[in-house]
Amino acid sequence: MKQHPTAPLLAALAVVLVWGLNFPLAKALFTQVGPAAFLGLRYLLMPLCAVALLYWRFRWNWPRLDRAEVWPLVRLTLVGQGLHLMASTYGMQGSTAFSASVLLACGPVFTLLILRFSGVETLSKGQIAGVATAAMGALLFTSDKLLAADWQAGLGDLTLLMAAALFSYYTVAAKPLIQHHGGVTVLGYGSLVCTLPMLLWCAPELAALDWAAQPAWVWSGTVWQVAGGGFLGWLAWGWANEKRGVARTAPFIYLMPPIAGITAWAWGGEAFSLHKILAAALILAGVALAQFGAAAGWSARRPPEGGTPG
């Protein structure tokens, strides 16, 4: 059957819509159960999704890793999934869904800086201007909280920026593994590796959680976060990139913060000042300029494969 030419476009738009909606959903979930219990619930489901993904791709003939690749995979997974997800969750606890969507979008800027300081590539003038613009926007975005001495919210925003930097490091460092084994293998194996440490970290909160008292939307929302917005979302996003090309698909990522902001306003009652909106626009403009400036490298322009779902 002939594939409809608009199918990859619609898939990309659907994924960005889902990912944008997932920010206020995640905020609501761990407001209900707590951030550690939220992470624990995710990692009760992650291994099931990882096994299903690997079976779908390889049946039971899973790829074998070279002995020298095992420790790099473990180390990168603990950074790219474990620490990144913990920083994202705890950062959003002290901040807002809209702030998380904007500040986590700074990832390509950190990727460029890592590539530059590791000597992998140099930055064009356009990319340098983009980095400077995004940094100025981030400073403006957090300045109201810092000037008001709202240290919890300010720390939350800084933690979100740290989460973006951690995932950028993972994006660069995981390139050899992804090139050798593919994004599905790295994502699947990484999720399995990270499950036990994350469950041990979250065990006290999971044990204290009143499971019977939780409303149905907590369970359906958690399943959707992991399986729908996470694994299925990344598969659909990878397929859209393959069919349309990364350069034509990646800019849709910049629709996520407006979607998250509108949803957080309509559903969660989140309010935004003109200062916040202008600062967010400055950040996204800087990230776009840095990401798509002349001669941007693969990992700055390309959404990460084998990354952290949802």
C-alpha positions, 0 to 999 in steps of 0.5 A: 500500500502506498504511504500517504506523503503527509503521514510523516508530517502528521506523525511529527506534529502528533508527537510534538503535541503529545510531548507538549501536553506531557509537561503539565501532565507530569507536573500533575502526577508528581504533585499528586504522588511526589517526585520520587514515587512518580519516578518509581512508578515510571520505572516499574513500567520502563522494563516492560516497555523496553522488553516489548521494544526489543522484542518488536525490533529483534524478536529474541535475537537481541544484539550482543554488546562487546565487553568494552561497551558494557561499562560505557552503556551503564555509565551513559545510561545512569547520566542520560536517563537516571540523573537526567530524569531525576533532575528534570522531575525535582527541577519541575517540582520547584518550578512550573511545567512551562518553565520546564518545557522552555529550559529543557529546550536549551539542550542543543545549546549545551550540545554545541558547547560540549562539542566546542570545548571537547574540540570536536567542532568549532562554532560559526558566528551564527551559532555563537550568536545563538548561544549568547541569545539563549543564555541572555534569555535564560538569565531573563527567564529566571531573573524574576525569581532570583530578584524576588528571592524565590530560591526554591523556584530559582533552584528549580530552574537551575536544576532544569538547566542542569538536566538539559546539560546532562542529556546533551552530554549523553547525546554526544557521548552515546554517539558511538554506541548508537552508530554501532547498535542503533537507537532502539538497542541503546534505548532498550538496554539503557532502560533495563540497566537504569531500572534497578538503581532508580527503583532502589532510590525510589523504594521508600516513597513507593512503600509509603504511597497509598496505592488504593487511594490514588485516582484512576488518572494517576495510573492511566497518566503514568502508563501514557507517560512511559508507553505513549509519550515515551517509547511510542513517541520516540519511535514515531519521531524517529520514523518521521525523521527518517521519512522527512529528514532531520532538518525538516522535522527538528524545528517542530520541537519548538512548538512544545513550549507553547503547547505546554504553556497553553495547556498549563494555563488552561488546565493547571491555572498557570499564569505568565507575565509578559516578561516570562513570555518574551524571555521564553521567546528569546531562549527559543530564538537563540536555541534555534539560531544555535541549532540551525546556524551554519555548519551545526554538527550532527548532534546539535541539529539531530534530536537524540536517538536512544534517548530518554523517553518522555 
